[in-house]
């Protein structure tokens, strides 16, 4: 567009070719061509291994999960494929293969997300003329409706196990903590009478205190601390003491973190005994769901709930708990109608 006045189309084409060749011969163009030649011929398994090594921000559990997705779903189907042969049809074929193999929708969605991340990295290197995941419809994972106990059921559940079970049940149902976050409860994190600061979790894989899910090291989230939950924390600390402020430690070795299986085993025994009214299909995580339900029932903004729950995006909160807000559209219509002129 900057150069004009060519007498013929051939002249314009000749000039365009000259500009293209000069750009290609430049050091930057040569470097890009060499990069495309090197990585384009690389097998997906080699490229994915190099890409995986660069994911330094992942925690140990996330690294294990990534390796599992690669080894179980991606590499068996795509491992030997050359990187420069990927296009949208290859990606769509990968999704169809997962479907034919009976892979669950959650695993399909996770596998697609990882493939997308690898291919977007390759796309930034210039390996593709067209983004191979552009326009591809991802697997539609829709989590099953969560099972939440009623207040009466929660009253029975929280006292059905030992004292550590009661403490964990109160932290999850009253503050919205994940299991591992509750296991890392620390009296020093009570930053106000009604605020608890969640700073870490007990990692299921490493069994060590580690950063929060979807958070960088040192990041935290403040959550509401109901008076009854604070009383439970103080009662437990008075009864059992603390180790560097931590309330929950390994039952047989206080130098170790609290084991995930301790609560899981109790939950199975409680359900098997059949002496407590537990909703069909409820898991321990249902205690955390109770927190979200309690907030939304009392008209807490869902943006606040998403922040307190530690969800990566508000879309996750809406997808999981939207059914807890029945009739919101009709309610809004009635409220808005009062403010409209007649």
Secondary structure by P-SEA (a helix, b strand, c coil): ccccccccaaaaaaaaaaaaaaaaacaaaaaaaaaaaaaaaccaaaaaaaaaaacccccaaaaaaaaaaaaccccccccccccccccaaaaaaaaaaaaaacccaaaaaaaaaaaaaaaaaaaaaccccccccccccccccccccbbbbcaaaaaaaaacccaaaaaaaaaaaaccccaaaaaaccccccccccbbbbcccccccccccccccccccccbbbbbbcaaaaaaaaaaaaacccccccccccccccccccccaaaaaaaaaaaaacccccccccccaaaaaaaaaaaaaacccaaaaaaaaccccaaaaaaaccccccaaaaaaaaaaaaaccc
